């Protein structure tokens, strides 16, 4: 019974595969039909149940070859250099299709007592010639594009050169031209800070803000510099303009409150409703926790100081001398330090509060330190602005 079930499942799967292959063939997806038929023949190409795949493979190959050769004939007659890639790809497709089928040959058609017919051709000369023509076209066209002053056009040249290097490695001076295209197509951005506040901004903060090695924001076509380099013509400028810095006064806030808690203070006999001691089955007095209420008066002190930094990130086009866009940037840093003492029973307090009893007042951070400490948040927000708003859209 198990063998019958397995056979039924196998026949059902083959039937579904054949129908899918027929559908691909009817819809003009010849290579899809070829791949599906080859997959069906992979396990046992000589099985009677796989004969439909052989017929379908024979038909799909003939139609795919005819279609590609007709398209090739038309493209070659047009003599348009823009068709060279299509021509090369078609010859490659014809060659690879034959290789895929060659791996399963011979294929027997049992009813007709013959092998399936796949008329192969040698496309090696056409492949070599079309590859050479395409390589020459890509090379000449890329060199022409590299003379443009439009960086987007130069990036197209780079893409063509990358493709050419994959197609024909070490072709002429392609690697050098790729380096040229990479440099000429890159947008260089000069980044600086500007202080429009009435306060001195710490040098450390400005240096940290402009340390782009920690941002990881350079991409394939955009490079940020915080110091001008002599051999670079900058396309854009990004200015972090500090507009306002508000620092609160140093404050010490006081708070007094009482904590109360029931704690265990030994044990005592358990009494019933009449005031008599309760005993267990063995006659022993049942003991229970003796709970005691303790209190503590707590005096809490909070040292508080905050800074709010407001800035604007400006994008400038250095070629047109125009402001492209501007984005708000703000951050707040709070110094919040708690210490406390108590009168009464310390056990009335939560354990997590004990840390404050071991503290004493500390010196407030300086204004400069407060502004600097806000820098990490500012850097994170600046990175979000840069990654979310590119110079070229």
C-alpha positions in Angstrom: 0.0 0.0 0.0 2.8 2.3 0.9 4.6 1.7 -2.5 1.3 2.4 -4.4 0.9 5.7 -2.5 4.5 6.8 -3.2 4.0 5.9 -6.9 0.8 7.9 -7.0 2.5 11.0 -5.5 5.4 10.7 -7.9 3.0 10.5 -10.9 1.0 13.4 -9.6 4.2 15.6 -9.3 5.3 14.7 -12.8 1.9 15.5 -14.2 2.0 18.9 -12.5 5.5 19.6 -13.7 4.6 18.7 -17.3 1.5 21.0 -17.2 3.7 23.9 -15.9 6.2 23.2 -18.7 3.5 23.2 -21.3 2.1 26.4 -20.0 5.6 28.1 -20.2 6.0 26.9 -23.7 2.6 28.2 -24.8 3.3 31.6 -23.2 6.6 32.0 -25.0 8.8 31.4 -22.0 11.0 29.0 -23.8 13.9 29.1 -21.5 11.7 28.7 -18.5 10.2 25.6 -20.2 13.7 24.3 -21.0 14.8 24.7 -17.4 11.7 23.1 -16.0 12.0 20.1 -18.4 15.7 19.7 -17.5 14.8 19.7 -13.8 12.2 17.0 -14.5 14.8 14.9 -16.3 17.5 15.3 -13.7 16.6 12.2 -11.6 15.9 9.6 -14.2 15.9 10.9 -17.8 15.1 7.4 -19.3 12.0 6.8 -17.2 8.8 6.3 -19.3 7.0 8.8 -17.1 9.5 11.5 -18.2 8.9 11.1 -22.0 6.7 14.2 -22.1 9.6 16.3 -20.8 11.8 15.1 -23.6 9.2 16.2 -26.3 8.7 19.5 -24.6 12.5 20.1 -24.3 13.0 19.4 -28.0 10.2 21.8 -29.0 11.2 24.5 -26.5 14.9 24.4 -27.7 13.9 24.7 -31.4 11.6 27.7 -30.7 14.0 29.5 -28.4 16.8 29.1 -31.0 14.7 30.3 -33.8 13.5 33.4 -31.8 17.1 34.3 -30.8 18.5 33.9 -34.3 15.7 36.1 -35.8 16.3 38.8 -33.3 20.1 38.6 -33.9 19.6 39.0 -37.6 17.5 42.1 -37.1 19.9 43.7 -34.6 23.0 43.0 -36.9 21.2 44.5 -39.9 20.5 47.7 -38.0 24.2 48.3 -37.4 23.5 50.3 -34.3 26.4 50.3 -31.7 23.8 50.5 -29.0 22.7 46.9 -30.0 26.2 45.4 -29.3 25.4 44.4 -25.8 22.1 42.7 -26.9 24.0 40.9 -29.6 26.6 39.6 -27.3 24.0 38.5 -24.7 22.0 36.6 -27.4 25.1 34.7 -28.6 25.9 34.0 -24.9 22.3 32.8 -24.4 22.5 30.5 -27.4 25.8 29.0 -26.3 24.8 28.5 -22.7 21.4 27.0 -23.6 23.2 24.3 -25.7 25.6 23.6 -22.8 22.7 23.0 -20.4 21.1 20.5 -22.8 24.3 18.9 -23.8 24.7 17.7 -20.2 21.6 15.4 -20.4 22.2 13.9 -23.9 21.4 11.5 -25.4 17.6 11.6 -24.7 15.6 8.7 -26.1 12.1 9.0 -27.6 10.8 5.5 -26.9 7.7 5.5 -29.1 9.6 6.9 -32.2 12.7 4.8 -31.5 15.0 7.7 -31.9 17.0 10.2 -30.0 15.6 13.7 -29.5 17.1 16.2 -32.0 18.9 19.3 -30.9 20.7 20.9 -33.8 23.7 22.6 -32.1 25.9 25.3 -33.6 29.4 26.5 -32.8 29.0 30.2 -31.7 32.5 30.6 -30.4 33.7 32.9 -33.3 30.5 35.0 -32.9 31.0 35.2 -29.2 34.6 36.3 -29.4 33.8 38.9 -32.1 30.7 40.3 -30.4 32.6 40.5 -27.1 35.5 42.4 -28.8 33.0 44.8 -30.5 31.1 45.4 -27.2 34.4 45.9 -25.3 35.6 48.5 -27.8 32.3 50.3 -27.7 32.1 50.4 -23.9 35.7 51.6 -23.7 35.3 54.4 -26.3 31.9 55.5 -24.9 33.2 55.6 -21.3 36.2 57.7 -22.4 33.8 60.1 -24.1 31.6 60.3 -21.0 34.6 61.0 -18.8 35.1 64.3 -20.6 31.7 65.6 -19.3 31.5 68.1 -16.4 28.3 66.4 -15.2 29.1 64.1 -12.3 26.0 62.0 -13.0 27.2 61.4 -16.5 30.7 60.4 -15.2 29.0 57.9 -12.8 27.4 56.3 -15.9 30.9 56.0 -17.3 32.0 54.3 -14.1 29.2 51.8 -14.3 30.1 51.0 -17.9 33.8 50.5 -17.0 32.8 48.2 -14.1 30.8 46.1 -16.5 33.6 46.1 -19.1 36.1 45.0 -16.4 33.8 42.0 -15.6 33.2 41.3 -19.2 36.9 41.6 -20.3 39.3 41.7 -17.3 42.5 43.8 -17.7 41.2 45.4 -20.9 43.6 48.2 -21.9 43.7 50.8 -19.1 40.2 50.2 -17.7 41.3 50.0 -14.1 42.9 53.5 -14.3 39.9 54.9 -16.0 37.7 53.5 -13.2 39.8 55.3 -10.7 39.5 58.5 -12.7 35.7 58.1 -12.9 35.4 57.4 -9.2 37.3 60.6 -8.3 35.7 62.8 -10.9 32.2 61.5 -10.1 32.5 62.0 -6.4 30.8 64.8 -4.6 33.2 66.3 -2.1 31.6 68.1 0.9 33.4 70.6 3.1 32.0 70.6 6.6 32.5 73.4 9.2 30.9 74.9 12.3 29.7 78.4 12.9 29.0 80.0 16.2 26.1 82.5 16.3 25.6 82.2 20.1 27.0 84.5 22.7 29.0 81.7 24.3 32.3 80.0 23.7 31.7 76.6 22.2 34.3 74.1 23.5 36.9 73.3 20.9 36.6 69.6 21.8 32.9 69.6 20.9 33.6 71.2 17.5 36.3 68.7 16.7 34.1 65.8 17.8 31.2 67.1 15.7 33.4 67.2 12.6 35.2 63.9 13.2 33.5 62.1 10.4 35.6 59.0 10.7 33.3 58.0 13.6 30.1 58.6 11.6 30.5 56.1 8.8 28.6 58.3 6.4 30.9 58.4 3.4 29.3 56.5 0.6 30.3 55.5 -3.0 29.8 59.0 -4.4 29.9 61.3 -1.4 33.0 62.1 0.7 33.0 64.6 3.7 36.0 66.5 4.8 36.4 68.7 7.8 39.6 70.3 6.6 40.1 71.7 3.2 42.5 69.8 1.0 44.5 71.6 -1.8 43.9 69.1 -4.5 40.1 68.9 -4.1 37.4 71.1 -5.7 34.5 71.0 -3.3 31.0 70.7 -4.7 29.0 71.3 -1.5 29.4 72.8 2.0 27.7 71.7 5.1 27.7 74.2 8.0 26.6 73.3 11.5 25.5 76.7 12.7 25.1 76.9 16.5 22.3 79.4 17.1 21.6 79.4 20.8 22.8 77.8 24.0 20.7 78.0 27.2 22.2 76.9 30.5 20.0 76.8 33.6 21.2 78.1 36.9 22.7 75.7 39.4 19.9 74.5 41.6 19.6 72.4 44.7 16.1 71.1 45.3 15.2 69.8 48.8 12.5 67.4 49.7 11.5 65.8 53.0 9.3 62.8 53.4 8.6 59.9 55.8 8.9 56.2 54.9 7.1 53.6 56.9 7.4 49.8 56.7 6.4 46.7 58.6 9.4 44.5 59.3 9.9 41.2 61.1 11.2 41.5 64.6 11.5 38.0 66.0 8.5 35.6 66.5 5.6 35.3 68.9 3.0 32.6 69.8 -0.1 32.5 67.5 -3.3 33.4 69.6 -6.8 32.4 68.8 -9.9 34.7 69.0 -10.0 34.2 72.8 -6.4 35.1 73.4 -5.2 31.5 73.9 -2.1 30.1 72.4 -2.6 27.8 69.3 -0.9 24.5 69.4 -0.2 22.0 66.6 -1.1 18.2 66.5 2.0 17.4 68.7 1.1 20.0 71.4 3.8 22.5 70.4 2.9 26.2 70.4 2.6 27.6 66.9 5.0 30.5 66.4 4.4 33.4 63.9 6.4 36.4 62.7 6.3 39.4 65.1 5.8 42.4 62.8 7.0 45.8 63.8 6.3 49.2 62.2 9.4 51.3 61.7 9.7 54.8 60.2 12.4 57.1 58.9 12.4 60.8 57.9 14.3 61.3 54.7 15.9 64.5 53.6 16.6 64.4 49.8 18.7 66.8 47.9 18.8 67.0 44.1 21.5 69.0 42.3 20.1 70.1 38.9 21.6 71.8 35.9 20.6 71.6 32.2 21.8 72.9 28.9 19.8 73.3 25.7 21.7 73.6 22.4 20.0 74.7 19.2 21.6 74.7 15.8 20.8 74.6 12.1 22.5 72.4 9.5 22.8 74.2 6.3 23.5 72.6 2.9 25.1 74.9 0.3 25.9 74.4 -3.4 29.3 75.9 -3.9 28.9 76.0 -7.7 25.7 78.1 -7.6 26.5 79.8 -4.3 23.0 79.0 -3.1 21.5 77.5 0.0 20.1 74.1 -0.9 18.3 73.3 2.4 18.4 73.7 6.1 17.5 71.4 9.0 17.0 72.1 12.7 19.2 70.5 15.2 18.7 70.6 18.9 19.8 68.7 22.0 19.4 68.8 25.8 21.7 67.5 28.5 20.7 67.3 32.1 22.9 67.0 35.2 20.7 65.4 37.8 22.5 64.2 41.0 20.7 63.0 44.2 22.0 62.6 47.7 20.1 62.1 51.0 20.3 61.5 54.7 17.7 60.3 57.2 16.6 60.2 60.9 15.0 57.1 62.3 15.2 53.5 61.3 17.0 53.0 58.0 15.1 49.7 57.5 12.0 51.7 56.6 13.6 52.7 53.3 13.7 50.6 50.1 17.0 48.9 49.5 17.4 50.7 46.2 17.4 54.0 48.1 20.4 53.2 50.3 22.9 54.3 47.6 21.8 58.0 48.1 22.7 57.8 51.8 26.4 57.2 50.9 26.6 60.3 48.8 27.5 63.9 49.5 27.1 67.0 47.4 29.4 67.2 44.4 30.7 70.2 42.4 28.4 71.3 39.5 29.9 70.7 36.0 31.1 73.9 34.3 29.1 75.5 31.5 31.8 74.3 29.0 31.6 70.7 30.3 27.8 70.8 30.1 27.9 72.0 26.5 30.5 69.3 25.6 28.4 66.6 27.3 25.5 67.4 25.0 27.7 66.5 22.1 27.0 62.8 21.8 23.3 63.5 21.3 24.1 66.2 18.8 26.4 63.9 16.9 23.7 61.2 16.7 21.1 63.7 15.4 23.6 65.2 12.9 24.3 61.7 11.5 20.6 61.1 11.1 20.2 64.4 9.2 23.1 63.5 6.9 22.1 60.0 6.1 18.4 61.0 5.6 19.1 64.1 3.4 21.7 63.6 0.6 23.0 66.5 -1.4 21.9 64.9 -4.7 18.4 63.4 -4.8 
